[in-house]
Amino acid sequence: MKRFGVLTSGGDAPGMNAAIRAVVRSGIDQGWEAFGVEHGYQGLLTGEFRPMGPRDVSGIIQLGGTVLGSARSLEFKTEEGRRKAIRHLNQRGIEALVVIGGNGSQTGAYSLHQMGFPVVGVASTIDNDLVGSDITIGVDTALNIALEAIDRLKVTASSHERAFMIEVMGRNCGYLALMAGIAGGAEAICIPEFETSPETVADVIAKAYERGKKHALIVVAEGAKHGVIELEAYFKEHNERLGFDVRATTLGHVQRGGTPGAFDRLLGTRLGAMAVEQIAAGNFGVLVGQVKGTITATPHADIVDRVKPLDPKLFELANVLAK
Ligand code: ATP
């Protein structure tokens, strides 16, 4: 092994930079040359490679986002696209690649591995939907950002005796919404995994009002079956039965761009270093993640095309605590 590459792919997540830094410096410590690939898989296709020394990753551990940039690439999803990517890697003498990203990115990494290119994945997505890592890089920071917004909305909600509906990220996965809802003391939580009808949410809000609550919070995941727009329309139509006046806020990309907290910096660092250990051991086609508190490498074959289930007990607990 002489040269290896690293890229970040899919949605950016706070802590990705800590992982890049750890991968680059640990790889150099092994005596290898490090190459950063810009703009994820897209950069493999357009040949955006840059050599990276220890100083190129100085001063980035505290930055959100990814200094390598990220992108979504449709061309990479085709076999022809992946052949081109492997050609570009071979032309530069890069013998192994670290892919830092979420579900889609790891599926792409596994495809490269199946085509014979040595790849190691690092679990990073704010969705926390990857099998093979109980918690992924970026989740903790994104959750704290969502929570800070929820806490602030609760203050203004109480002052005006209003209900607030907050949309948090999660197209297919309600982890962030569920955890933010529980930690923020929400009255209702709407996530893709468990259906909650507008009637049920309205009922919960009306009951909270009748019980004399000064505020009510509804946390809605982006991908909930009945989303913010539908809920808002329903509440408008049934305004008199709710008691509260309901306002909606969408947190959107604010959740992604935060300064990574200690947890994500440490997780990014540990997973990045472990990815290099896998390369050194010749253990490819694996995802590096944290399982039951231990940094672990799980074969990509065991994790792709699977979605980590949410614990239904947590959803039930959220409903109990909303009394
Ligand atoms: P996040 O969920 O945090 O946004 P992600 O890694 O799941 O992260 P995606 O947009 O799903 O983000 O995937 C990132 C990139 O991975 C895609 O743009 C595409 O290039 C590649 N990819 C996704 N799915 C596949 C697939 N089935 N085969 C090959 N490549 C894929």
Boltz pocket constraint, residues with backbone or C-beta under 6 A from the ligand:
constraints:
  - pocket:
      binder: B
      contacts: [[A, 9], [A, 10], [A, 11], [A, 12], [A, 41], [A, 71], [A, 72], [A, 73], [A, 74], [A, 76], [A, 77], [A, 78], [A, 101], [A, 102], [A, 103], [A, 104], [A, 105], [A, 106], [A, 107], [A, 108], [A, 109], [A, 111], [A, 124], [A, 125], [A, 126], [A, 127]]
      max_distance: 6.0
